[in-house]
Amino acid sequence: MSSDLQSSANTLVVRNIGLMLSGDLAQPIIDADTIVVTDGRITGIGKAGDIDGGSAATVIDAMGCAVAPGLIDNHAHPVAGDWTPRQNQIGWMDST
């Protein structure tokens, strides 16, 4: 995937990525070192020489770090101790 910069004011470029993981077990590593994000969406992945990122509003130097997709912590505990009415202020946990 490659991209030319369309709107430099809304464009972020991450360069110098050491290892880019795809999330696909069949092909876990992407041969790329640059990501372009425009308006909050990934619009380009490739080698720095193939992607023009010079006019991006923000450029991040990954300094050889690894990049992996979609790692979030979706596990949470609502309370750490006894349940009190104050902890139910937004009514997100009910029992019957």
Biopython code that builds the backbone (N, CA, C, O; Angstrom):
import numpy as np
from Bio.PDB.StructureBuilder import StructureBuilder

atoms = [
    (1, "MET", "N", (0.862, -1.160, 0.000)),
    (1, "MET", "CA", (0.000, 0.000, 0.000)),
    (1, "MET", "C", (0.903, 1.216, 0.000)),
    (1, "MET", "O", (1.833, 1.288, 0.804)),
    (2, "SER", "N", (0.657, 2.166, -0.874)),
    (2, "SER", "CA", (1.429, 3.398, -0.874)),
    (2, "SER", "C", (0.475, 4.564, -0.980)),
    (2, "SER", "O", (-0.706, 4.398, -1.287)),
    (3, "SER", "N", (1.007, 5.757, -0.719)),
    (3, "SER", "CA", (0.132, 6.918, -0.705)),
    (3, "SER", "C", (0.924, 8.170, -0.987)),
    (3, "SER", "O", (2.060, 8.302, -0.532)),
    (4, "ASP", "N", (0.342, 9.091, -1.733)),
    (4, "ASP", "CA", (0.870, 10.436, -1.850)),
    (4, "ASP", "C", (0.131, 11.267, -0.821)),
    (4, "ASP", "O", (-1.035, 11.005, -0.525)),
    (5, "LEU", "N", (0.803, 12.266, -0.274)),
    (5, "LEU", "CA", (0.146, 13.093, 0.728)),
    (5, "LEU", "C", (-0.915, 13.943, 0.065)),
    (5, "LEU", "O", (-0.638, 14.640, -0.911)),
    (6, "GLN", "N", (-2.136, 13.891, 0.591)),
    (6, "GLN", "CA", (-3.239, 14.632, 0.016)),
    (6, "GLN", "C", (-3.490, 15.920, 0.767)),
    (6, "GLN", "O", (-3.633, 16.973, 0.147)),
    (7, "SER", "N", (-3.545, 15.865, 2.062)),
    (7, "SER", "CA", (-3.855, 17.029, 2.878)),
    (7, "SER", "C", (-2.818, 17.114, 3.983)),
    (7, "SER", "O", (-2.946, 16.443, 5.007)),
    (8, "SER", "N", (-1.789, 17.934, 3.786)),
    (8, "SER", "CA", (-0.679, 17.947, 4.731)),
    (8, "SER", "C", (-1.095, 18.369, 6.131)),
    (8, "SER", "O", (-0.462, 17.954, 7.101)),
    (9, "ALA", "N", (-2.145, 19.188, 6.270)),
    (9, "ALA", "CA", (-2.578, 19.641, 7.595)),
    (9, "ALA", "C", (-3.138, 18.501, 8.431)),
    (9, "ALA", "O", (-3.094, 18.565, 9.660)),
    (10, "ASN", "N", (-3.658, 17.464, 7.799)),
    (10, "ASN", "CA", (-4.267, 16.338, 8.508)),
    (10, "ASN", "C", (-3.476, 15.051, 8.319)),
    (10, "ASN", "O", (-4.030, 13.957, 8.422)),
    (11, "THR", "N", (-2.180, 15.182, 8.043)),
    (11, "THR", "CA", (-1.379, 14.011, 7.722)),
    (11, "THR", "C", (-0.286, 13.784, 8.756)),
    (11, "THR", "O", (0.405, 14.713, 9.176)),
    (12, "LEU", "N", (-0.149, 12.532, 9.152)),
    (12, "LEU", "CA", (0.877, 12.084, 10.090)),
    (12, "LEU", "C", (1.721, 11.038, 9.383)),
    (12, "LEU", "O", (1.186, 10.147, 8.723)),
    (13, "VAL", "N", (3.039, 11.140, 9.516)),
    (13, "VAL", "CA", (3.941, 10.142, 8.956)),
    (13, "VAL", "C", (4.777, 9.564, 10.089)),
    (13, "VAL", "O", (5.363, 10.304, 10.880)),
    (14, "VAL", "N", (4.829, 8.234, 10.164)),
    (14, "VAL", "CA", (5.696, 7.540, 11.117)),
    (14, "VAL", "C", (6.809, 6.910, 10.290)),
    (14, "VAL", "O", (6.555, 6.062, 9.435)),
    (15, "ARG", "N", (8.055, 7.336, 10.554)),
    (15, "ARG", "CA", (9.209, 6.866, 9.776)),
    (15, "ARG", "C", (10.166, 6.068, 10.649)),
    (15, "ARG", "O", (10.048, 6.046, 11.874)),
    (16, "ASN", "N", (11.104, 5.422, 9.997)),
    (16, "ASN", "CA", (12.179, 4.678, 10.672)),
    (16, "ASN", "C", (11.642, 3.567, 11.576)),
    (16, "ASN", "O", (12.143, 3.356, 12.680)),
    (17, "ILE", "N", (10.626, 2.865, 11.097)),
    (17, "ILE", "CA", (10.075, 1.723, 11.830)),
    (17, "ILE", "C", (11.026, 0.544, 11.642)),
    (17, "ILE", "O", (11.395, 0.216, 10.514)),
    (18, "GLY", "N", (11.419, -0.085, 12.732)),
    (18, "GLY", "CA", (12.352, -1.206, 12.658)),
    (18, "GLY", "C", (11.702, -2.509, 12.229)),
    (18, "GLY", "O", (12.279, -3.264, 11.446)),
    (19, "LEU", "N", (10.509, -2.779, 12.734)),
    (19, "LEU", "CA", (9.788, -4.011, 12.422)),
    (19, "LEU", "C", (8.304, -3.691, 12.388)),
    (19, "LEU", "O", (7.755, -3.166, 13.357)),
    (20, "MET", "N", (7.656, -4.004, 11.274)),
    (20, "MET", "CA", (6.222, -3.761, 11.164)),
    (20, "MET", "C", (5.503, -5.098, 11.080)),
    (20, "MET", "O", (5.721, -5.878, 10.152)),
    (21, "LEU", "N", (4.645, -5.352, 12.058)),
    (21, "LEU", "CA", (3.877, -6.594, 12.114)),
    (21, "LEU", "C", (2.514, -6.383, 11.468)),
    (21, "LEU", "O", (1.906, -5.323, 11.615)),
    (22, "SER", "N", (2.040, -7.397, 10.753)),
    (22, "SER", "CA", (0.786, -7.269, 10.011)),
    (22, "SER", "C", (-0.445, -7.697, 10.804)),
    (22, "SER", "O", (-1.544, -7.205, 10.549)),
    (23, "GLY", "N", (-0.274, -8.607, 11.761)),
    (23, "GLY", "CA", (-1.423, -9.187, 12.440)),
    (23, "GLY", "C", (-1.948, -10.416, 11.720)),
    (23, "GLY", "O", (-2.880, -11.061, 12.200)),
    (24, "ASP", "N", (-1.366, -10.749, 10.579)),
    (24, "ASP", "CA", (-1.747, -11.908, 9.779)),
    (24, "ASP", "C", (-0.722, -13.017, 10.033)),
    (24, "ASP", "O", (0.452, -12.856, 9.700)),
    (25, "LEU", "N", (-1.151, -14.137, 10.619)),
    (25, "LEU", "CA", (-0.215, -15.212, 10.947)),
    (25, "LEU", "C", (0.456, -15.814, 9.720)),
    (25, "LEU", "O", (1.574, -16.322, 9.818)),
    (26, "ALA", "N", (-0.201, -15.767, 8.571)),
    (26, "ALA", "CA", (0.382, -16.317, 7.351)),
    (26, "ALA", "C", (1.539, -15.454, 6.846)),
    (26, "ALA", "O", (2.500, -15.977, 6.282)),
    (27, "GLN", "N", (1.454, -14.139, 7.045)),
    (27, "GLN", "CA", (2.508, -13.203, 6.645)),
    (27, "GLN", "C", (2.674, -12.175, 7.762)),
    (27, "GLN", "O", (2.180, -11.053, 7.644)),
    (28, "PRO", "N", (3.359, -12.539, 8.836)),
    (28, "PRO", "CA", (3.384, -11.690, 10.028)),
    (28, "PRO", "C", (4.195, -10.404, 9.917)),
    (28, "PRO", "O", (3.965, -9.467, 10.681)),
    (29, "ILE", "N", (5.142, -10.344, 8.977)),
    (29, "ILE", "CA", (6.008, -9.166, 8.883)),
    (29, "ILE", "C", (5.771, -8.457, 7.555)),
    (29, "ILE", "O", (5.729, -9.088, 6.499)),
    (30, "ILE", "N", (5.616, -7.131, 7.625)),
    (30, "ILE", "CA", (5.450, -6.304, 6.431)),
    (30, "ILE", "C", (6.800, -5.686, 6.101)),
    (30, "ILE", "O", (7.468, -5.147, 6.983)),
    (31, "ASP", "N", (7.205, -5.760, 4.843)),
    (31, "ASP", "CA", (8.463, -5.166, 4.403)),
    (31, "ASP", "C", (8.254, -3.674, 4.169)),
    (31, "ASP", "O", (8.123, -3.222, 3.032)),
    (32, "ALA", "N", (8.223, -2.918, 5.263)),
    (32, "ALA", "CA", (7.971, -1.481, 5.195)),
    (32, "ALA", "C", (8.599, -0.814, 6.410)),
    (32, "ALA", "O", (8.848, -1.455, 7.431)),
    (33, "ASP", "N", (8.850, 0.488, 6.282)),
    (33, "ASP", "CA", (9.408, 1.241, 7.401)),
    (33, "ASP", "C", (8.708, 2.579, 7.616)),
    (33, "ASP", "O", (9.159, 3.400, 8.415)),
    (34, "THR", "N", (7.600, 2.797, 6.898)),
    (34, "THR", "CA", (6.894, 4.078, 6.973)),
    (34, "THR", "C", (5.389, 3.861, 6.909)),
    (34, "THR", "O", (4.898, 3.032, 6.143)),
    (35, "ILE", "N", (4.665, 4.619, 7.726)),
    (35, "ILE", "CA", (3.199, 4.616, 7.707)),
    (35, "ILE", "C", (2.731, 6.049, 7.504)),
    (35, "ILE", "O", (3.272, 6.973, 8.111)),
    (36, "VAL", "N", (1.728, 6.236, 6.653)),
    (36, "VAL", "CA", (1.101, 7.546, 6.455)),
    (36, "VAL", "C", (-0.336, 7.457, 6.948)),
    (36, "VAL", "O", (-1.069, 6.537, 6.585)),
    (37, "VAL", "N", (-0.732, 8.416, 7.775)),
    (37, "VAL", "CA", (-2.095, 8.484, 8.302)),
    (37, "VAL", "C", (-2.688, 9.818, 7.886)),
    (37, "VAL", "O", (-2.117, 10.870, 8.175)),
    (38, "THR", "N", (-3.834, 9.785, 7.207)),
    (38, "THR", "CA", (-4.522, 10.994, 6.770)),
    (38, "THR", "C", (-5.930, 10.984, 7.333)),
    (38, "THR", "O", (-6.670, 10.016, 7.157)),
    (39, "ASP", "N", (-6.296, 12.053, 8.006)),
    (39, "ASP", "CA", (-7.623, 12.176, 8.619)),
    (39, "ASP", "C", (-7.953, 10.985, 9.519)),
    (39, "ASP", "O", (-9.093, 10.520, 9.539)),
    (40, "GLY", "N", (-6.956, 10.487, 10.266)),
    (40, "GLY", "CA", (-7.182, 9.415, 11.226)),
    (40, "GLY", "C", (-7.206, 8.015, 10.652)),
    (40, "GLY", "O", (-7.481, 7.062, 11.381)),
    (41, "ARG", "N", (-6.925, 7.861, 9.364)),
    (41, "ARG", "CA", (-6.934, 6.534, 8.731)),
    (41, "ARG", "C", (-5.598, 6.262, 8.069)),
    (41, "ARG", "O", (-4.986, 7.161, 7.491)),
    (42, "ILE", "N", (-5.151, 5.024, 8.153)),
    (42, "ILE", "CA", (-3.905, 4.653, 7.484)),
    (42, "ILE", "C", (-4.151, 4.696, 5.984)),
    (42, "ILE", "O", (-5.022, 3.998, 5.465)),
    (43, "THR", "N", (-3.369, 5.527, 5.288)),
    (43, "THR", "CA", (-3.525, 5.675, 3.840)),
    (43, "THR", "C", (-2.306, 5.187, 3.076)),
    (43, "THR", "O", (-2.337, 5.106, 1.848)),
    (44, "GLY", "N", (-1.237, 4.863, 3.782)),
    (44, "GLY", "CA", (-0.054, 4.377, 3.096)),
    (44, "GLY", "C", (0.859, 3.598, 4.014)),
    (44, "GLY", "O", (1.075, 3.975, 5.166)),
    (45, "ILE", "N", (1.396, 2.501, 3.490)),
    (45, "ILE", "CA", (2.396, 1.700, 4.182)),
    (45, "ILE", "C", (3.428, 1.326, 3.134)),
    (45, "ILE", "O", (3.082, 0.810, 2.072)),
    (46, "GLY", "N", (4.697, 1.586, 3.430)),
    (46, "GLY", "CA", (5.728, 1.250, 2.463)),
    (46, "GLY", "C", (7.098, 1.665, 2.927)),
    (46, "GLY", "O", (7.321, 1.937, 4.107)),
    (47, "LYS", "N", (8.019, 1.710, 1.976)),
    (47, "LYS", "CA", (9.386, 2.152, 2.237)),
    (47, "LYS", "C", (9.438, 3.672, 2.132)),
    (47, "LYS", "O", (8.715, 4.272, 1.337)),
    (48, "ALA", "N", (10.295, 4.288, 2.937)),
    (48, "ALA", "CA", (10.398, 5.751, 2.974)),
    (48, "ALA", "C", (10.674, 6.331, 1.590)),
    (48, "ALA", "O", (10.148, 7.392, 1.255)),
    (49, "GLY", "N", (11.480, 5.663, 0.788)),
    (49, "GLY", "CA", (11.793, 6.147, -0.550)),
    (49, "GLY", "C", (10.618, 6.121, -1.504)),
    (49, "GLY", "O", (10.627, 6.818, -2.519)),
    (50, "ASP", "N", (9.602, 5.324, -1.192)),
    (50, "ASP", "CA", (8.431, 5.197, -2.058)),
    (50, "ASP", "C", (7.273, 6.086, -1.634)),
    (50, "ASP", "O", (6.311, 6.253, -2.384)),
    (51, "ILE", "N", (7.357, 6.659, -0.435)),
    (51, "ILE", "CA", (6.261, 7.472, 0.094)),
    (51, "ILE", "C", (6.767, 8.883, 0.343)),
    (51, "ILE", "O", (7.761, 9.076, 1.044)),
    (52, "ASP", "N", (6.087, 9.866, -0.229)),
    (52, "ASP", "CA", (6.461, 11.266, -0.027)),
    (52, "ASP", "C", (5.799, 11.772, 1.246)),
    (52, "ASP", "O", (4.597, 12.035, 1.265)),
    (53, "GLY", "N", (6.582, 11.907, 2.303)),
    (53, "GLY", "CA", (6.039, 12.380, 3.569)),
    (53, "GLY", "C", (6.586, 13.727, 3.982)),
    (53, "GLY", "O", (6.405, 14.143, 5.127)),
    (54, "GLY", "N", (7.249, 14.413, 3.080)),
    (54, "GLY", "CA", (7.925, 15.659, 3.416)),
    (54, "GLY", "C", (7.033, 16.795, 3.853)),
    (54, "GLY", "O", (7.472, 17.645, 4.628)),
    (55, "SER", "N", (5.787, 16.847, 3.385)),
    (55, "SER", "CA", (4.916, 17.971, 3.736)),
    (55, "SER", "C", (3.875, 17.606, 4.793)),
    (55, "SER", "O", (2.887, 18.321, 4.959)),
    (56, "ALA", "N", (4.084, 16.511, 5.502)),
    (56, "ALA", "CA", (3.139, 16.101, 6.549)),
    (56, "ALA", "C", (3.168, 17.092, 7.701)),
    (56, "ALA", "O", (4.212, 17.666, 8.011)),
    (57, "ALA", "N", (2.017, 17.290, 8.334)),
    (57, "ALA", "CA", (1.927, 18.189, 9.488)),
    (57, "ALA", "C", (2.722, 17.646, 10.661)),
    (57, "ALA", "O", (3.330, 18.414, 11.406)),
    (58, "THR", "N", (2.726, 16.330, 10.834)),
    (58, "THR", "CA", (3.432, 15.695, 11.944)),
    (58, "THR", "C", (4.244, 14.524, 11.418)),
    (58, "THR", "O", (3.730, 13.682, 10.681)),
    (59, "VAL", "N", (5.519, 14.473, 11.799)),
    (59, "VAL", "CA", (6.387, 13.356, 11.441)),
    (59, "VAL", "C", (6.946, 12.781, 12.738)),
    (59, "VAL", "O", (7.545, 13.499, 13.539)),
    (60, "ILE", "N", (6.748, 11.490, 12.935)),
    (60, "ILE", "CA", (7.243, 10.800, 14.124)),
    (60, "ILE", "C", (8.381, 9.884, 13.707)),
    (60, "ILE", "O", (8.240, 9.091, 12.776)),
    (61, "ASP", "N", (9.505, 9.994, 14.396)),
    (61, "ASP", "CA", (10.635, 9.102, 14.170)),
    (61, "ASP", "C", (10.495, 7.925, 15.135)),
    (61, "ASP", "O", (10.647, 8.091, 16.345)),
    (62, "ALA", "N", (10.207, 6.750, 14.606)),
    (62, "ALA", "CA", (10.010, 5.565, 15.445)),
    (62, "ALA", "C", (11.327, 5.035, 16.007)),
    (62, "ALA", "O", (11.320, 4.165, 16.878)),
    (63, "MET", "N", (12.448, 5.547, 15.522)),
    (63, "MET", "CA", (13.783, 5.190, 16.017)),
    (63, "MET", "C", (14.003, 3.683, 16.076)),
    (63, "MET", "O", (14.595, 3.173, 17.027)),
    (64, "GLY", "N", (13.521, 2.970, 15.053)),
    (64, "GLY", "CA", (13.754, 1.538, 14.969)),
    (64, "GLY", "C", (12.826, 0.666, 15.782)),
    (64, "GLY", "O", (13.027, -0.547, 15.854)),
    (65, "CYS", "N", (11.821, 1.250, 16.392)),
    (65, "CYS", "CA", (10.873, 0.473, 17.205)),
    (65, "CYS", "C", (9.960, -0.374, 16.326)),
    (65, "CYS", "O", (9.830, -0.126, 15.127)),
    (66, "ALA", "N", (9.339, -1.364, 16.927)),
    (66, "ALA", "CA", (8.376, -2.222, 16.240)),
    (66, "ALA", "C", (6.994, -1.582, 16.281)),
    (66, "ALA", "O", (6.649, -0.876, 17.228)),
    (67, "VAL", "N", (6.212, -1.839, 15.242)),
    (67, "VAL", "CA", (4.835, -1.356, 15.161)),
    (67, "VAL", "C", (3.929, -2.561, 14.950)),
    (67, "VAL", "O", (4.173, -3.385, 14.069)),
    (68, "ALA", "N", (2.876, -2.658, 15.770)),
    (68, "ALA", "CA", (1.931, -3.771, 15.678)),
    (68, "ALA", "C", (0.510, -3.220, 15.658)),
    (68, "ALA", "O", (0.220, -2.255, 16.364)),
    (69, "PRO", "N", (-0.382, -3.809, 14.867)),
    (69, "PRO", "CA", (-1.751, -3.301, 14.764)),
    (69, "PRO", "C", (-2.651, -3.754, 15.908)),
    (69, "PRO", "O", (-2.507, -4.861, 16.426)),
    (70, "GLY", "N", (-3.564, -2.896, 16.289)),
    (70, "GLY", "CA", (-4.697, -3.259, 17.117)),
    (70, "GLY", "C", (-4.449, -3.773, 18.509)),
    (70, "GLY", "O", (-5.286, -4.514, 19.026)),
    (71, "LEU", "N", (-3.374, -3.435, 19.137)),
    (71, "LEU", "CA", (-3.158, -3.911, 20.493)),
    (71, "LEU", "C", (-3.831, -2.962, 21.473)),
    (71, "LEU", "O", (-3.365, -1.846, 21.702)),
    (72, "ILE", "N", (-4.936, -3.430, 22.046)),
    (72, "ILE", "CA", (-5.661, -2.640, 23.034)),
    (72, "ILE", "C", (-5.948, -3.514, 24.243)),
    (72, "ILE", "O", (-5.966, -4.740, 24.137)),
    (73, "ASP", "N", (-6.166, -2.897, 25.370)),
    (73, "ASP", "CA", (-6.532, -3.629, 26.582)),
    (73, "ASP", "C", (-8.029, -3.451, 26.788)),
    (73, "ASP", "O", (-8.463, -2.422, 27.306)),
    (74, "ASN", "N", (-8.812, -4.430, 26.393)),
    (74, "ASN", "CA", (-10.263, -4.324, 26.539)),
    (74, "ASN", "C", (-10.762, -5.067, 27.775)),
    (74, "ASN", "O", (-11.947, -5.387, 27.872)),
    (75, "HIS", "N", (-9.879, -5.337, 28.702)),
    (75, "HIS", "CA", (-10.225, -6.053, 29.930)),
    (75, "HIS", "C", (-10.222, -5.060, 31.085)),
    (75, "HIS", "O", (-9.242, -4.340, 31.279)),
    (76, "ALA", "N", (-11.298, -5.013, 31.846)),
    (76, "ALA", "CA", (-11.374, -4.070, 32.963)),
    (76, "ALA", "C", (-12.158, -4.678, 34.116)),
    (76, "ALA", "O", (-13.017, -5.537, 33.913)),
    (77, "HIS", "N", (-11.861, -4.232, 35.302)),
    (77, "HIS", "CA", (-12.599, -4.609, 36.504)),
    (77, "HIS", "C", (-13.344, -3.372, 36.980)),
    (77, "HIS", "O", (-12.724, -2.327, 37.179)),
    (78, "PRO", "N", (-14.657, -3.459, 37.170)),
    (78, "PRO", "CA", (-15.424, -2.262, 37.540)),
    (78, "PRO", "C", (-15.105, -1.729, 38.923)),
    (78, "PRO", "O", (-15.195, -0.522, 39.148)),
    (79, "VAL", "N", (-14.738, -2.583, 39.845)),
    (79, "VAL", "CA", (-14.435, -2.127, 41.207)),
    (79, "VAL", "C", (-13.262, -2.923, 41.759)),
    (79, "VAL", "O", (-12.949, -4.018, 41.293)),
    (80, "ALA", "N", (-12.638, -2.349, 42.745)),
    (80, "ALA", "CA", (-11.564, -3.052, 43.442)),
    (80, "ALA", "C", (-11.928, -3.076, 44.924)),
    (80, "ALA", "O", (-11.345, -2.343, 45.723)),
    (81, "GLY", "N", (-12.882, -3.912, 45.286)),
    (81, "GLY", "CA", (-13.334, -3.969, 46.667)),
    (81, "GLY", "C", (-14.841, -4.109, 46.730)),
    (81, "GLY", "O", (-15.457, -4.663, 45.820)),
    (82, "ASP", "N", (-15.433, -3.612, 47.797)),
    (82, "ASP", "CA", (-16.879, -3.724, 47.992)),
    (82, "ASP", "C", (-17.647, -2.824, 47.034)),
    (82, "ASP", "O", (-17.203, -1.727, 46.695)),
    (83, "TRP", "N", (-18.816, -3.313, 46.602)),
    (83, "TRP", "CA", (-19.697, -2.558, 45.720)),
    (83, "TRP", "C", (-20.484, -1.548, 46.545)),
    (83, "TRP", "O", (-21.066, -1.900, 47.571)),
    (84, "THR", "N", (-20.503, -0.296, 46.099)),
    (84, "THR", "CA", (-21.274, 0.749, 46.779)),
    (84, "THR", "C", (-22.145, 1.462, 45.757)),
    (84, "THR", "O", (-21.827, 1.442, 44.568)),
    (85, "PRO", "N", (-23.250, 2.102, 46.190)),
    (85, "PRO", "CA", (-24.103, 2.832, 45.247)),
    (85, "PRO", "C", (-23.339, 3.895, 44.452)),
    (85, "PRO", "O", (-23.675, 4.155, 43.296)),
    (86, "ARG", "N", (-22.336, 4.502, 45.043)),
    (86, "ARG", "CA", (-21.558, 5.528, 44.339)),
    (86, "ARG", "C", (-20.882, 4.957, 43.090)),
    (86, "ARG", "O", (-20.705, 5.672, 42.103)),
    (87, "GLN", "N", (-20.507, 3.689, 43.123)),
    (87, "GLN", "CA", (-19.839, 3.073, 41.984)),
    (87, "GLN", "C", (-20.802, 2.797, 40.831)),
    (87, "GLN", "O", (-20.367, 2.434, 39.738)),
    (88, "ASN", "N", (-22.093, 2.964, 41.062)),
    (88, "ASN", "CA", (-23.088, 2.730, 40.015)),
    (88, "ASN", "C", (-23.671, 4.049, 39.505)),
    (88, "ASN", "O", (-24.835, 4.087, 39.107)),
    (89, "GLN", "N", (-22.900, 5.109, 39.510)),
    (89, "GLN", "CA", (-23.396, 6.425, 39.112)),
    (89, "GLN", "C", (-23.927, 6.469, 37.689)),
    (89, "GLN", "O", (-24.881, 7.196, 37.410)),
    (90, "ILE", "N", (-23.337, 5.715, 36.795)),
    (90, "ILE", "CA", (-23.812, 5.751, 35.412)),
    (90, "ILE", "C", (-24.668, 4.542, 35.045)),
    (90, "ILE", "O", (-25.080, 4.412, 33.892)),
    (91, "GLY", "N", (-24.940, 3.665, 35.991)),
    (91, "GLY", "CA", (-25.852, 2.546, 35.766)),
    (91, "GLY", "C", (-25.387, 1.540, 34.740)),
    (91, "GLY", "O", (-26.211, 0.941, 34.050)),
    (92, "TRP", "N", (-24.101, 1.341, 34.623)),
    (92, "TRP", "CA", (-23.596, 0.456, 33.585)),
    (92, "TRP", "C", (-23.494, -0.995, 34.024)),
    (92, "TRP", "O", (-23.199, -1.872, 33.212)),
    (93, "MET", "N", (-23.737, -1.255, 35.308)),
    (93, "MET", "CA", (-23.683, -2.643, 35.766)),
    (93, "MET", "C", (-24.875, -2.918, 36.675)),
    (93, "MET", "O", (-24.966, -2.366, 37.772)),
    (94, "ASP", "N", (-25.778, -3.765, 36.220)),
    (94, "ASP", "CA", (-26.969, -4.115, 36.992)),
    (94, "ASP", "C", (-27.058, -5.629, 37.115)),
    (94, "ASP", "O", (-26.531, -6.362, 36.278)),
    (95, "SER", "N", (-27.732, -6.093, 38.171)),
    (95, "SER", "CA", (-27.991, -7.524, 38.296)),
    (95, "SER", "C", (-29.470, -7.714, 38.608)),
    (95, "SER", "O", (-30.126, -6.819, 39.139)),
    (96, "THR", "N", (-29.974, -8.874, 38.277)),
    (96, "THR", "CA", (-31.395, -9.140, 38.524)),
    (96, "THR", "C", (-31.569, -10.275, 39.495)),
    (96, "THR", "O", (-32.698, -10.641, 39.823)),
]
sb = StructureBuilder()
sb.init_structure("model")
sb.init_model(0)
sb.init_chain("A")
sb.init_seg("    ")
for serial, (resi, resn, name, xyz) in enumerate(atoms, 1):
    if name == "N":
        sb.init_residue(resn, " ", resi, " ")
    sb.init_atom(name, np.array(xyz, "f"), 0.0, 1.0, " ", f" {name:<3s}", serial, name[0])
structure = sb.get_structure()
